[in-house]
Amino acid sequence: MRYLRSLPLSGLLALALAAPAGAAPSSLGSLYIHARAAEAAGDVREANAGFSALMAQDPANAEIVTHAYRQALSAGDMTLAIRAAHLLDGQPAMPSDARVLLVLEQVKARDWAKAHDATEKLAQDRVFGFLAPYCRAWIAVGSGSGDPIALVEGARGMPLASPYYPQQRALLLIALGRSQEAAGSLGPQAAAQLPASVKGPEHGLSPLLVEVAADFARQQYIPVGMIMARMATYAAPDNDPGWLVLAELLHRMQRSDLALIALNHIAPGGELGANARILRIALLNDDGQHEAALADALAAVKPASAGSDDWGRVGDLQLILSHPAEAAAAYAKALALAEAAHAPPDVLWPILLQQGGALDLAGDWPAAKAALERAYAMAPDQPTVLNQVGYSEIEHRENVDRASAMIAKASNLRPDDPAITDSLGWVLYLQGKAGEAVPLLERAAAGEPGEAAINEHLGDAYWTIGRAYEARYAWRAALLTAEDKDKARLTAKIDTGLDKATAAP
């Protein structure tokens, strides 16, 4: 099976359970069903409204209030989240992160006495207590009472807190008007990232929460990281890094809808504008909005500063939209820019593979073959290259012996790759060895059960060895995910069986 790179994709699971618009459930049970159904359907506004009504009717129900708190945080309804946090305050069910939110609420309100009390409660928490020394220091900055630098020293001896100490101490120094001292306390690279000023305590705590969010994400605690990033943006809504981290984590949680909303907070012309645009393109594509994603990608290549990666994204989206000629042209521009920048071979050969695949789909096999051969010359031991070049030649029934050897080598280098295993099986099938091909194609289908090409190959092999029932089952599986251009061929095979006209290409 050929290699064609695509944008990062993830699926948003949408459930059908939802109450009619405008319905007004009166009982607690029906309110709960309505809120959960809206939550499952991704209707953030309706879900938040439902949980708000539930809390009003039964504020002592810790299970409902906790669920409302989590839903509100994920959706960014911080008013509802704070209401829920206050209802949970003092209860065993109170989430640890709610302690952080209550501190931030008082810091933003400039109520330093309440902020101090909330911080002392946070200090007792086993999960997020390590944030307390930083909160104390920033409260001292805001209130003008106490020595922030002395207070932040409490973080140095705490294993969980100490990694954040250098940045936090530097930001505190800046807030106190000691910018030169702040820069001198860090290495040149870190010092260059420091802001010119810190507007207030919440703008000092927000970068801390962004770093904490990133650390949780690196440890694969994605939901916890998302909550910390959400709190960072609550503390300082103009903190672009916070919104970018939040969007990335929501994307990883398969909440592209909420991630797109988060990206809207990042200024297009700001330092992170390009990063936000790249993620936005992936999110739109992920959400099935391929035309919108392509429009954004095309807008990104209009400036003269557009790079190879920008044109590569255009090519990827043109392929997804079945525009192979346009994709090939985009890859040609990506390749030219990469070569002009003296990019190494491991950057060039993936572009050449994409260009070759697009040219082949566009009907220009000679140009496709030239691009693929260039990729092979650059990376003769790369399994992906061996498989793509070999499979393409097999499709065109050229150099079958050399192509077979390439695919066999690719399989030896990467035996568990379903695409390569499919190619190996398909070569055997085309050589008249359908019986030997079937186990390989079965293994490939088990590894990639949703891949149409693999299932079609398996169906053709099954039919050839007389297993008609299993062949139709495989073709039906292929039909589920097949491209439009392949559906008529698959349908004909399912109806009447395999013949020369309906054989897989």
C-alpha positions as CSV (number, residue, x, y, z in Angstrom):
1,M,0.0,0.0,0.0
2,R,1.3,3.4,-0.9
3,Y,2.6,6.0,1.6
4,L,0.7,9.2,1.6
5,R,1.2,11.5,4.6
6,S,-1.8,13.3,6.0
7,L,-2.5,15.9,8.6
8,P,-2.9,14.7,12.2
9,L,-6.4,13.5,12.6
10,S,-8.6,12.5,15.5
11,G,-12.3,11.8,15.7
12,L,-14.8,13.7,17.8
13,L,-17.3,11.2,19.1
14,A,-20.9,12.7,18.8
15,L,-23.7,10.9,20.5
16,A,-27.3,11.3,19.4
17,L,-28.9,11.4,22.8
18,A,-30.3,14.9,23.3
19,A,-33.5,16.6,24.5
20,P,-35.5,18.7,22.1
21,A,-34.5,22.3,21.8
22,G,-36.4,24.5,24.1
23,A,-37.5,21.7,26.4
24,A,-37.9,22.6,30.0
25,P,-37.5,19.6,32.2
26,S,-38.9,20.1,35.7
27,S,-37.8,17.1,37.7
28,L,-34.2,16.6,39.0
29,G,-33.9,13.4,37.1
30,S,-35.0,14.8,33.7
31,L,-32.8,17.8,34.2
32,Y,-29.8,15.5,34.8
33,I,-30.6,13.4,31.7
34,H,-31.0,16.6,29.6
35,A,-27.7,18.0,30.8
36,R,-25.8,14.7,30.3
37,A,-27.3,14.3,26.9
38,A,-26.3,17.8,25.8
39,E,-22.8,17.1,27.2
40,A,-22.5,13.9,25.3
41,A,-23.7,15.6,22.1
42,G,-21.1,18.3,22.5
43,D,-23.7,21.1,23.1
44,V,-21.6,23.1,25.6
45,R,-24.1,25.9,26.2
46,E,-27.0,23.6,26.8
47,A,-24.9,21.3,29.1
48,N,-23.7,24.2,31.2
49,A,-27.2,25.6,31.5
50,G,-28.5,22.2,32.6
51,F,-25.8,21.7,35.2
52,S,-26.4,25.3,36.5
53,A,-30.1,24.5,36.9
54,L,-29.3,21.2,38.6
55,M,-27.0,23.0,41.1
56,A,-29.7,25.5,41.9
57,Q,-32.2,22.7,42.6
58,D,-29.9,20.5,44.6
59,P,-26.8,22.4,45.8
60,A,-25.9,19.8,48.4
61,N,-25.6,17.0,45.9
62,A,-21.8,16.6,45.7
63,E,-21.9,14.2,42.7
64,I,-23.9,16.7,40.6
65,V,-21.9,19.7,41.7
66,T,-18.6,17.9,40.9
67,H,-19.8,16.9,37.5
68,A,-20.9,20.4,36.9
69,Y,-17.5,21.7,37.9
70,R,-15.7,19.4,35.5
71,Q,-18.0,20.1,32.6
72,A,-17.7,23.9,33.2
73,L,-13.9,23.7,33.3
74,S,-13.6,21.8,30.1
75,A,-16.0,24.2,28.4
76,G,-14.4,27.3,29.8
77,D,-17.5,28.5,31.8
78,M,-15.4,29.8,34.7
79,T,-18.4,31.5,36.4
80,L,-20.1,28.1,36.7
81,A,-16.9,26.4,37.7
82,I,-16.3,28.9,40.5
83,R,-19.9,28.5,41.7
84,A,-19.4,24.8,41.9
85,A,-16.0,25.1,43.6
86,H,-17.6,27.2,46.4
87,L,-20.4,24.7,46.9
88,L,-17.7,21.9,47.2
89,D,-15.4,23.9,49.5
90,G,-15.0,22.0,52.7
91,Q,-16.5,18.7,51.4
92,P,-14.5,15.5,50.9
93,A,-15.5,15.5,47.3
94,M,-13.8,18.8,46.5
95,P,-11.3,18.3,43.6
96,S,-7.8,19.4,44.4
97,D,-7.6,21.7,41.4
98,A,-10.7,23.6,42.7
99,R,-8.4,24.9,45.4
100,V,-6.2,26.5,42.8
101,L,-9.3,28.1,41.1
102,L,-10.5,29.6,44.4
103,V,-7.1,31.2,45.0
104,L,-7.1,32.7,41.4
105,E,-10.6,34.0,42.0
106,Q,-9.5,36.1,44.9
107,V,-6.2,37.2,43.3
108,K,-8.2,38.5,40.3
109,A,-10.6,40.2,42.7
110,R,-7.7,41.8,44.6
111,D,-9.1,40.5,47.9
112,W,-5.8,39.7,49.4
113,A,-7.1,38.5,52.8
114,K,-9.3,35.9,51.1
115,A,-6.6,35.0,48.7
116,H,-4.3,34.4,51.6
117,D,-6.9,32.1,53.3
118,A,-7.5,30.2,50.1
119,T,-3.7,29.8,49.6
120,E,-3.3,28.3,53.1
121,K,-6.0,25.8,52.3
122,L,-4.3,25.0,49.0
123,A,-1.0,24.4,50.9
124,Q,-2.6,21.5,52.7
125,D,-3.5,19.8,49.4
126,R,-1.4,16.7,48.5
127,V,-1.7,17.3,44.8
128,F,-1.4,21.0,44.2
129,G,0.0,22.2,47.5
130,F,3.4,22.8,45.8
131,L,1.9,25.9,44.2
132,A,1.3,27.6,47.6
133,P,4.8,29.3,47.9
134,Y,4.3,31.0,44.5
135,C,0.8,32.1,45.4
136,R,2.0,33.6,48.7
137,A,4.8,35.5,46.9
138,W,2.4,36.9,44.3
139,I,-0.2,37.9,47.0
140,A,2.7,39.8,48.7
141,V,3.3,41.6,45.4
142,G,-0.3,42.5,45.1
143,S,-0.9,43.5,48.7
144,G,2.4,45.2,49.2
145,S,2.7,43.2,52.4
146,G,5.7,40.9,53.0
147,D,8.8,40.1,51.0
148,P,7.9,38.2,47.8
149,I,11.5,37.1,47.2
150,A,11.8,35.6,50.7
151,L,8.4,33.9,50.4
152,V,9.2,32.3,47.0
153,E,12.3,30.7,48.6
154,G,9.9,28.2,50.2
155,A,9.5,26.6,46.7
156,R,13.2,25.7,46.4
157,G,13.2,22.8,48.8
158,M,9.9,21.3,47.5
159,P,10.6,18.6,44.8
160,L,7.4,19.4,42.8
161,A,7.8,23.2,43.1
162,S,11.5,23.6,42.6
163,P,11.5,23.2,38.7
164,Y,9.4,26.4,38.4
165,Y,11.5,28.4,40.9
166,P,14.0,30.1,38.4
167,Q,11.2,31.5,36.1
168,Q,8.9,32.5,39.0
169,R,11.7,34.3,40.9
170,A,12.7,36.2,37.7
171,L,9.1,37.2,37.1
172,L,8.7,38.4,40.7
173,L,11.8,40.5,40.3
174,I,10.4,42.1,37.2
175,A,7.2,42.8,39.0
176,L,9.2,44.5,41.7
177,G,11.0,46.7,39.2
178,R,14.3,44.8,39.3
179,S,14.4,43.6,35.6
180,Q,18.2,43.7,35.3
181,E,18.5,41.4,38.3
182,A,15.9,39.1,36.9
183,A,17.8,38.8,33.6
184,G,21.0,38.1,35.4
185,S,19.4,35.3,37.4
186,L,18.8,33.2,34.3
187,G,20.9,32.0,31.4
188,P,20.9,34.1,28.2
189,Q,18.4,32.0,26.4
190,A,15.9,31.9,29.3
191,A,16.5,35.6,30.0
192,A,15.6,36.5,26.4
193,Q,12.1,35.0,26.9
194,L,11.3,37.2,29.9
195,P,8.6,39.9,29.5
196,A,9.4,43.6,29.8
197,S,6.8,43.9,32.6
198,V,4.4,41.8,34.7
199,K,1.0,43.6,34.9
200,G,-0.1,42.0,38.2
201,P,0.0,38.8,40.3
202,E,-2.4,36.9,38.0
203,H,0.0,37.6,35.1
204,G,2.8,36.0,37.2
205,L,0.8,33.0,38.2
206,S,-0.5,32.3,34.6
207,P,2.9,31.4,33.1
208,L,3.4,29.1,36.1
209,L,0.2,27.3,35.4
210,V,1.1,27.0,31.7
211,E,4.3,25.2,32.7
212,V,2.5,23.0,35.1
213,A,0.0,22.1,32.4
214,A,2.8,21.2,30.0
215,D,4.5,19.0,32.6
216,F,1.3,17.1,33.3
217,A,0.8,16.6,29.5
218,R,4.3,15.3,29.1
219,Q,3.4,12.7,31.8
220,Q,0.3,11.8,29.8
221,Y,-2.1,13.3,32.4
222,I,-3.9,15.2,29.6
223,P,-7.1,16.1,31.4
224,V,-5.2,17.5,34.4
225,G,-3.0,19.4,32.1
226,M,-6.0,20.8,30.3
227,I,-7.5,22.0,33.6
228,M,-4.2,23.8,34.5
229,A,-4.1,25.4,31.1
230,R,-7.7,26.5,31.4
231,M,-6.9,28.1,34.8
232,A,-3.9,29.8,33.2
233,T,-6.2,31.5,30.7
234,Y,-8.7,32.4,33.4
235,A,-5.9,34.1,35.4
236,A,-4.6,36.0,32.4
237,P,-6.9,36.0,29.3
238,D,-4.2,37.7,27.2
239,N,-1.6,34.9,27.8
240,D,-1.3,33.5,24.3
241,P,0.9,30.5,25.4
242,G,-1.8,29.5,27.7
243,W,-4.4,29.4,25.0
244,L,-2.1,27.5,22.6
245,V,-1.3,24.8,25.2
246,L,-5.0,24.6,26.1
247,A,-6.0,24.2,22.4
248,E,-3.4,21.4,22.0
249,L,-4.6,19.5,25.0
250,L,-8.2,19.9,24.0
251,H,-7.2,18.5,20.6
252,R,-5.6,15.5,22.3
253,M,-8.8,15.0,24.2
254,Q,-10.7,15.0,20.9
255,R,-12.5,18.2,21.6
256,S,-11.7,20.0,18.4
257,D,-14.7,22.3,18.8
258,L,-13.4,23.7,22.1
259,A,-9.8,23.8,20.8
260,L,-10.9,26.0,17.9
261,I,-12.6,28.4,20.3
262,A,-9.4,28.5,22.4
263,L,-7.3,29.4,19.3
264,N,-9.6,32.4,18.5
265,H,-8.1,34.1,21.6
266,I,-4.6,34.2,20.0
267,A,-3.7,37.3,18.0
268,P,-3.0,36.2,14.4
269,G,-0.1,38.7,14.2
270,G,1.4,37.8,17.5
271,E,4.4,35.7,18.2
272,L,2.3,32.5,18.4
273,G,0.1,33.4,15.4
274,A,1.9,30.9,13.1
275,N,1.7,28.1,15.6
276,A,-2.0,28.8,16.2
277,R,-2.7,28.8,12.4
278,I,-1.0,25.4,12.0
279,L,-3.0,23.9,14.8
280,R,-6.2,25.5,13.5
281,I,-5.6,23.9,10.0
282,A,-5.2,20.5,11.7
283,L,-8.3,21.0,13.8
284,L,-10.5,22.0,10.9
285,N,-9.3,19.0,8.9
286,D,-9.8,16.8,12.0
287,D,-13.4,18.1,12.2
288,G,-14.1,17.2,8.6
289,Q,-14.0,20.9,7.5
290,H,-11.4,20.2,4.7
291,E,-12.3,23.1,2.5
292,A,-12.0,25.5,5.4
293,A,-8.7,24.0,6.3
294,L,-7.4,24.3,2.8
295,A,-8.5,28.0,2.7
296,D,-6.5,28.7,5.8
297,A,-3.5,26.7,4.4
298,L,-3.7,28.7,1.1
299,A,-3.8,31.9,3.0
300,A,-0.7,30.9,4.9
301,V,1.3,30.5,1.6
302,K,0.5,33.9,0.2
303,P,3.2,35.8,2.1
304,A,6.7,35.6,0.6
305,S,7.9,34.2,3.9
306,A,5.9,31.0,3.4
307,G,8.1,27.9,3.9
308,S,8.3,24.3,2.8
309,D,6.1,23.1,5.6
310,D,3.4,25.6,4.7
311,W,3.3,24.3,1.1
312,G,3.4,20.7,2.3
313,R,0.2,21.3,4.3
314,V,-1.5,22.6,1.2
315,G,-0.4,19.5,-0.7
316,D,-1.7,17.2,2.0
317,L,-5.1,18.9,2.0
318,Q,-5.3,18.9,-1.8
319,L,-4.8,15.2,-1.6
320,I,-7.5,14.7,1.0
321,L,-9.8,16.7,-1.2
322,S,-8.9,14.4,-4.2
323,H,-7.0,17.2,-6.1
324,P,-3.8,15.3,-7.0
325,A,-2.6,17.6,-9.7
326,E,-2.9,20.6,-7.3
327,A,-1.3,18.6,-4.6
328,A,1.7,17.7,-6.8
329,A,2.2,21.4,-7.7
330,A,2.1,22.3,-4.0
331,Y,4.7,19.6,-3.2
332,A,6.9,20.8,-6.0
333,K,6.9,24.3,-4.3
334,A,7.6,22.7,-0.9
335,L,10.5,20.7,-2.4
336,A,12.0,23.8,-4.1
337,L,11.9,25.8,-0.9
338,A,13.4,22.9,1.1
339,E,16.2,22.5,-1.5
340,A,16.9,26.2,-1.5
341,A,17.3,26.1,2.3
342,H,19.8,23.1,1.9
343,A,17.5,20.8,3.8
344,P,19.0,17.4,4.6
345,P,17.8,14.2,2.9
346,D,15.5,13.2,5.7
347,V,13.5,16.3,5.0
348,L,13.5,16.0,1.2
349,W,12.6,12.3,0.7
350,P,9.2,12.5,2.4
351,I,8.3,15.5,0.2
352,L,9.4,13.5,-2.9
353,L,7.3,10.5,-1.8
354,Q,4.2,12.7,-1.5
355,Q,4.9,14.4,-4.8
356,G,5.4,11.0,-6.5
357,G,2.1,9.7,-5.0
358,A,0.2,12.8,-6.1
359,L,1.7,12.7,-9.6
360,D,0.8,9.1,-10.0
361,L,-2.8,9.7,-8.9
362,A,-2.9,12.6,-11.3
363,G,-2.0,10.2,-14.2
364,D,1.6,11.3,-14.8
365,W,3.4,8.0,-14.0
366,P,6.7,9.0,-15.7
367,A,7.1,12.2,-13.5
368,A,5.9,10.2,-10.5
369,K,8.5,7.5,-11.1
370,A,11.2,10.1,-11.4
371,A,10.2,11.6,-8.0
372,L,10.0,8.2,-6.4
373,E,13.4,7.2,-7.7
374,R,14.9,10.4,-6.3
375,A,13.5,9.5,-2.9
376,Y,14.9,6.0,-3.2
377,A,18.4,7.3,-4.1
378,M,18.3,9.5,-1.0
379,A,17.0,6.8,1.4
380,P,17.6,3.3,0.0
381,D,17.2,1.7,3.5
382,Q,14.2,3.6,4.6
383,P,11.2,1.1,4.9
384,T,8.6,3.7,3.9
385,V,10.6,4.6,0.7
386,L,11.1,0.9,-0.1
387,N,7.4,0.2,0.3
388,Q,6.2,3.2,-1.7
389,V,8.5,2.8,-4.6
390,G,8.0,-1.0,-4.7
391,Y,4.2,-0.8,-4.4
392,S,4.0,1.9,-7.1
393,E,5.9,-0.2,-9.5
394,I,3.8,-3.3,-8.7
395,E,0.7,-1.2,-9.4
396,H,2.1,-0.3,-12.8
397,R,3.3,-3.9,-13.3
398,E,6.9,-2.7,-13.9
399,N,10.1,-4.1,-12.5
400,V,8.1,-6.7,-10.5
401,D,11.2,-8.6,-9.3
402,R,13.0,-5.5,-8.1
403,A,9.8,-4.1,-6.5
404,S,9.2,-7.4,-4.8
405,A,12.7,-7.4,-3.3
406,M,12.2,-3.8,-2.1
407,I,9.0,-4.7,-0.3
408,A,10.5,-7.8,1.2
409,K,13.4,-5.6,2.5
410,A,10.9,-3.1,3.9
411,S,9.0,-5.9,5.7
412,N,12.2,-7.2,7.2
413,L,13.0,-3.7,8.5
414,R,9.5,-3.1,9.8
415,P,7.7,-6.4,10.1
416,D,4.7,-5.0,12.1
417,D,3.8,-2.2,9.7
418,P,0.3,-3.1,8.3
419,A,0.9,-1.1,5.1
420,I,4.1,-2.9,4.3
421,T,2.6,-6.3,5.2
422,D,-0.3,-5.5,2.8
423,S,2.2,-4.7,0.0
424,L,4.1,-8.0,0.7
425,G,0.8,-10.0,0.5
426,W,-0.4,-8.2,-2.6
427,V,2.9,-8.9,-4.4
428,L,2.4,-12.6,-3.7
429,Y,-1.2,-12.4,-4.9
430,L,-0.2,-10.7,-8.2
431,Q,2.4,-13.4,-8.6
432,G,-0.3,-16.0,-8.5
433,K,0.3,-17.1,-4.9
434,A,-3.1,-16.1,-3.4
435,G,-2.9,-18.9,-0.8
436,E,0.4,-17.5,0.5
437,A,-0.9,-14.0,0.3
438,V,-4.0,-14.5,2.5
439,P,-2.2,-14.9,5.9
440,L,-0.2,-11.7,5.3
441,L,-3.2,-9.7,4.1
442,E,-5.2,-11.0,7.2
443,R,-2.4,-9.7,9.4
444,A,-2.4,-6.4,7.7
445,A,-6.2,-6.1,8.0
446,A,-6.0,-6.9,11.7
447,G,-3.4,-4.1,12.1
448,E,-5.5,-1.5,10.1
449,P,-9.1,-2.8,10.2
450,G,-10.4,0.5,8.8
451,E,-8.1,0.7,5.7
452,A,-10.1,0.2,2.6
453,A,-7.2,-0.8,0.3
454,I,-6.1,-3.6,2.6
455,N,-9.6,-5.0,3.0
456,E,-10.1,-4.9,-0.7
457,H,-6.9,-6.8,-1.3
458,L,-7.9,-9.4,1.3
459,G,-11.3,-9.8,-0.4
460,D,-9.7,-10.4,-3.8
461,A,-7.4,-13.0,-2.4
462,Y,-10.2,-14.7,-0.5
463,W,-12.3,-14.9,-3.7
464,T,-9.4,-16.3,-5.7
465,I,-9.0,-19.3,-3.3
466,G,-12.7,-20.0,-3.2
467,R,-13.7,-18.3,0.1
468,A,-16.5,-16.2,-1.4
469,Y,-18.4,-15.5,1.8
470,E,-15.3,-14.1,3.5
471,A,-14.4,-12.2,0.3
472,R,-17.7,-10.3,0.4
473,Y,-17.3,-9.6,4.1
474,A,-13.9,-8.0,3.4
475,W,-15.2,-6.0,0.4
476,R,-18.1,-4.7,2.6
477,A,-15.5,-3.6,5.2
478,A,-13.6,-1.8,2.4
479,L,-16.7,-0.1,1.2
480,L,-17.2,1.5,4.6
481,T,-14.1,3.7,4.3
482,A,-13.5,3.7,0.6
483,E,-13.1,6.8,-1.5
484,D,-16.0,7.7,-3.8
485,K,-14.0,6.7,-6.9
486,D,-13.6,3.1,-5.6
487,K,-17.2,2.5,-4.3
488,A,-18.7,1.4,-7.7
489,R,-16.0,-1.2,-8.1
490,L,-16.4,-2.6,-4.6
491,T,-20.2,-2.6,-5.0
492,A,-20.0,-4.6,-8.2
493,K,-17.7,-7.2,-6.6
494,I,-20.1,-7.6,-3.7
495,D,-23.0,-8.1,-6.1
496,T,-21.4,-10.3,-8.8
497,G,-18.0,-11.4,-7.6
498,L,-14.5,-10.7,-8.8
499,D,-13.6,-10.4,-12.4
500,K,-10.9,-8.7,-14.5
501,A,-12.9,-5.4,-14.6
502,T,-13.4,-5.2,-10.8
503,A,-9.9,-6.3,-9.7
504,A,-8.2,-4.0,-7.2
505,P,-5.7,-1.7,-9.0
